[in-house]
Each structure stands twice: as structure tokens, then as C-alpha cells.
């Protein structure tokens, strides 16, 4: 494990951090959601490995279950939500030119982060 991050919605684990990709395991607690956001320098692929997730991609809600994936293009507005009573766990593969946490532009955030 390269890094573990605690967030108001759950936690993430950085599994790999290479020049051309970053790999994370992300756990979203029941009833929680990530900020509605977009990125300037990366795209993402999400695959659900536990639970039932609701993804918002450019204002459209999409349900994902175990083994299902979604591609988040560069610049697309997106968020992961856990509307269930059990944890949601997904694998995130980031590809692009920069993977820092400061490449997050938050549009809406339940936890008042900017």
C-alpha cells in the first residue's frame, strides 16, 4: 500500500502510482457520496467490486453493481454515490498527465470542501 487517505465519505488506498497511471481502491460508506467534480489532466475507469453504486456522469444517474464499469472522460463531471446500507468498493484507474489531488475541480460537495 503506497498511501491511505481518510475522507468524510470513506477512504482510499493507492495501490500503484506510476508516471502514466494511478490505481486506487476506494471505499464509500453507506449513505455517502464523493463530490461532484471534474479533472483537467486525467480520465478515470471505475469498476465496482463490492456493493451497489450510483454514478452521476454529466448529470445522468447510472446504477452499477459488482463487476460493472464506467469510463469517466477527461473533463466530464462525475461523482460516485452510495445510496445503500452496505459499503461500496470500487477500483479506480486514472490515466493522463497528472494525478495529484489538486486536479479536482469540485462543483458540489456535501462536506464543504473547495
Short mmCIF file of the C-alpha atoms (twelve columns), coordinates in Angstrom:
data_MODEL
# 
_entry.id   MODEL 
# 
loop_
_atom_site.group_PDB 
_atom_site.id 
_atom_site.type_symbol 
_atom_site.label_atom_id 
_atom_site.label_alt_id 
_atom_site.label_comp_id 
_atom_site.label_asym_id 
_atom_site.label_seq_id 
_atom_site.Cartn_x 
_atom_site.Cartn_y 
_atom_site.Cartn_z 
_atom_site.pdbx_PDB_model_num 
ATOM 1   C CA . UNK A 1   0.000   0.000  0.000   1 
ATOM 2   C CA . UNK A 2   1.556   3.292  -1.082  1 
ATOM 3   C CA . UNK A 3   -0.899  5.628  0.642   1 
ATOM 4   C CA . UNK A 4   -4.128  5.528  2.652   1 
ATOM 5   C CA . UNK A 5   -6.405  8.565  2.704   1 
ATOM 6   C CA . UNK A 6   -9.313  9.159  5.082   1 
ATOM 7   C CA . UNK A 7   -12.185 11.251 3.715   1 
ATOM 8   C CA . UNK A 8   -15.599 12.261 5.119   1 
ATOM 9   C CA . UNK A 9   -17.242 9.736  2.748   1 
ATOM 10  C CA . UNK A 10  -14.883 6.801  3.443   1 
ATOM 11  C CA . UNK A 11  -11.282 6.057  2.478   1 
ATOM 12  C CA . UNK A 12  -8.978  5.304  -0.421  1 
ATOM 13  C CA . UNK A 13  -5.877  3.174  -0.847  1 
ATOM 14  C CA . UNK A 14  -3.272  3.958  -3.505  1 
ATOM 15  C CA . UNK A 15  -2.177  0.594  -4.897  1 
ATOM 16  C CA . UNK A 16  0.111   1.886  -7.677  1 
ATOM 17  C CA . UNK A 17  1.427   5.324  -8.628  1 
ATOM 18  C CA . UNK A 18  3.325   5.322  -11.911 1 
ATOM 19  C CA . UNK A 19  4.183   8.127  -14.367 1 
ATOM 20  C CA . UNK A 20  1.381   7.098  -16.757 1 
ATOM 21  C CA . UNK A 21  -1.300  5.753  -14.378 1 
ATOM 22  C CA . UNK A 22  -2.522  5.653  -10.772 1 
ATOM 23  C CA . UNK A 23  -4.504  2.778  -9.260  1 
ATOM 24  C CA . UNK A 24  -6.772  3.155  -6.207  1 
ATOM 25  C CA . UNK A 25  -9.171  1.057  -4.157  1 
ATOM 26  C CA . UNK A 26  -11.944 3.366  -2.917  1 
ATOM 27  C CA . UNK A 27  -14.464 2.572  -0.167  1 
ATOM 28  C CA . UNK A 28  -17.641 4.671  0.112   1 
ATOM 29  C CA . UNK A 29  -19.579 4.372  3.368   1 
ATOM 30  C CA . UNK A 30  -23.355 3.768  3.312   1 
ATOM 31  C CA . UNK A 31  -25.335 6.923  2.566   1 
ATOM 32  C CA . UNK A 32  -22.231 8.886  1.489   1 
ATOM 33  C CA . UNK A 33  -21.060 10.375 -1.814  1 
ATOM 34  C CA . UNK A 34  -17.938 11.833 -3.358  1 
ATOM 35  C CA . UNK A 35  -18.005 15.443 -4.532  1 
ATOM 36  C CA . UNK A 36  -19.443 16.246 -7.964  1 
ATOM 37  C CA . UNK A 37  -16.214 17.097 -9.780  1 
ATOM 38  C CA . UNK A 38  -14.121 17.035 -12.919 1 
ATOM 39  C CA . UNK A 39  -10.425 16.890 -13.807 1 
ATOM 40  C CA . UNK A 40  -8.261  18.831 -16.269 1 
ATOM 41  C CA . UNK A 41  -5.434  16.305 -16.608 1 
ATOM 42  C CA . UNK A 42  -6.819  12.799 -16.153 1 
ATOM 43  C CA . UNK A 43  -9.549  10.391 -17.105 1 
ATOM 44  C CA . UNK A 44  -10.768 7.512  -14.942 1 
ATOM 45  C CA . UNK A 45  -12.155 3.998  -15.227 1 
ATOM 46  C CA . UNK A 46  -14.230 2.745  -12.276 1 
ATOM 47  C CA . UNK A 47  -15.074 -0.914 -11.612 1 
ATOM 48  C CA . UNK A 48  -17.365 -1.861 -8.723  1 
ATOM 49  C CA . UNK A 49  -16.040 -4.818 -6.709  1 
ATOM 50  C CA . UNK A 50  -18.485 -4.659 -3.784  1 
ATOM 51  C CA . UNK A 51  -21.968 -3.217 -3.271  1 
ATOM 52  C CA . UNK A 52  -24.406 -1.280 -5.433  1 
ATOM 53  C CA . UNK A 53  -23.268 2.138  -6.627  1 
ATOM 54  C CA . UNK A 54  -24.951 5.106  -8.243  1 
ATOM 55  C CA . UNK A 55  -22.724 7.157  -10.541 1 
ATOM 56  C CA . UNK A 56  -23.578 10.620 -11.801 1 
ATOM 57  C CA . UNK A 57  -21.840 11.305 -15.132 1 
ATOM 58  C CA . UNK A 58  -22.558 14.688 -16.737 1 
ATOM 59  C CA . UNK A 59  -25.869 14.972 -14.826 1 
ATOM 60  C CA . UNK A 60  -27.055 11.442 -15.740 1 
ATOM 61  C CA . UNK A 61  -27.513 8.793  -12.999 1 
ATOM 62  C CA . UNK A 62  -26.207 5.298  -13.767 1 
ATOM 63  C CA . UNK A 63  -26.543 2.242  -11.493 1 
ATOM 64  C CA . UNK A 64  -23.551 -0.096 -11.237 1 
ATOM 65  C CA . UNK A 65  -23.273 -3.445 -9.473  1 
ATOM 66  C CA . UNK A 66  -20.495 -5.961 -8.880  1 
ATOM 67  C CA . UNK A 67  -18.157 -6.275 -11.863 1 
ATOM 68  C CA . UNK A 68  -19.664 -3.372 -13.786 1 
ATOM 69  C CA . UNK A 69  -17.508 -0.498 -15.026 1 
ATOM 70  C CA . UNK A 70  -17.815 3.039  -16.288 1 
ATOM 71  C CA . UNK A 71  -15.368 5.290  -18.131 1 
ATOM 72  C CA . UNK A 72  -15.067 8.908  -16.941 1 
ATOM 73  C CA . UNK A 73  -13.637 11.011 -19.809 1 
ATOM 74  C CA . UNK A 74  -11.273 13.925 -19.250 1 
ATOM 75  C CA . UNK A 75  -13.313 16.976 -18.215 1 
ATOM 76  C CA . UNK A 76  -16.546 15.043 -17.557 1 
ATOM 77  C CA . UNK A 77  -18.484 15.953 -14.404 1 
ATOM 78  C CA . UNK A 78  -18.814 12.906 -12.176 1 
ATOM 79  C CA . UNK A 79  -19.444 11.516 -8.709  1 
ATOM 80  C CA . UNK A 80  -19.837 8.147  -7.009  1 
ATOM 81  C CA . UNK A 81  -22.730 7.764  -4.578  1 
ATOM 82  C CA . UNK A 82  -23.609 5.002  -2.142  1 
ATOM 83  C CA . UNK A 83  -27.354 5.198  -1.586  1 
ATOM 84  C CA . UNK A 84  -27.440 1.743  0.019   1 
ATOM 85  C CA . UNK A 85  -26.976 0.457  3.569   1 
ATOM 86  C CA . UNK A 86  -23.808 -1.506 2.720   1 
ATOM 87  C CA . UNK A 87  -20.347 -0.238 1.714   1 
ATOM 88  C CA . UNK A 88  -19.491 0.335  -1.942  1 
ATOM 89  C CA . UNK A 89  -15.945 -0.533 -3.012  1 
ATOM 90  C CA . UNK A 90  -14.565 0.249  -6.446  1 
ATOM 91  C CA . UNK A 91  -11.251 0.185  -8.258  1 
ATOM 92  C CA . UNK A 92  -10.228 3.426  -9.948  1 
ATOM 93  C CA . UNK A 93  -7.650  3.506  -12.740 1 
ATOM 94  C CA . UNK A 94  -6.506  7.035  -13.569 1 
ATOM 95  C CA . UNK A 95  -4.699  7.735  -16.845 1 
ATOM 96  C CA . UNK A 96  -3.415  11.075 -18.046 1 
ATOM 97  C CA . UNK A 97  -0.618  13.532 -17.438 1 
ATOM 98  C CA . UNK A 98  -1.054  14.394 -13.741 1 
ATOM 99  C CA . UNK A 99  -2.690  12.590 -10.808 1 
ATOM 100 C CA . UNK A 100 -2.397  14.994 -7.859  1 
ATOM 101 C CA . UNK A 101 -5.342  15.637 -5.544  1 
ATOM 102 C CA . UNK A 102 -5.170  19.306 -6.622  1 
ATOM 103 C CA . UNK A 103 -6.519  18.316 -10.079 1 
ATOM 104 C CA . UNK A 104 -10.016 18.081 -8.587  1 
ATOM 105 C CA . UNK A 105 -12.443 20.855 -9.508  1 
ATOM 106 C CA . UNK A 106 -15.403 20.490 -7.141  1 
ATOM 107 C CA . UNK A 107 -18.804 21.613 -8.417  1 
ATOM 108 C CA . UNK A 108 -20.796 20.369 -5.426  1 
ATOM 109 C CA . UNK A 109 -19.571 18.933 -2.134  1 
ATOM 110 C CA . UNK A 110 -21.649 17.836 0.862   1 
ATOM 111 C CA . UNK A 111 -18.638 18.346 3.146   1 
ATOM 112 C CA . UNK A 112 -17.915 21.998 2.177   1 
ATOM 113 C CA . UNK A 113 -14.546 21.247 0.567   1 
ATOM 114 C CA . UNK A 114 -13.438 23.539 -2.262  1 
# 
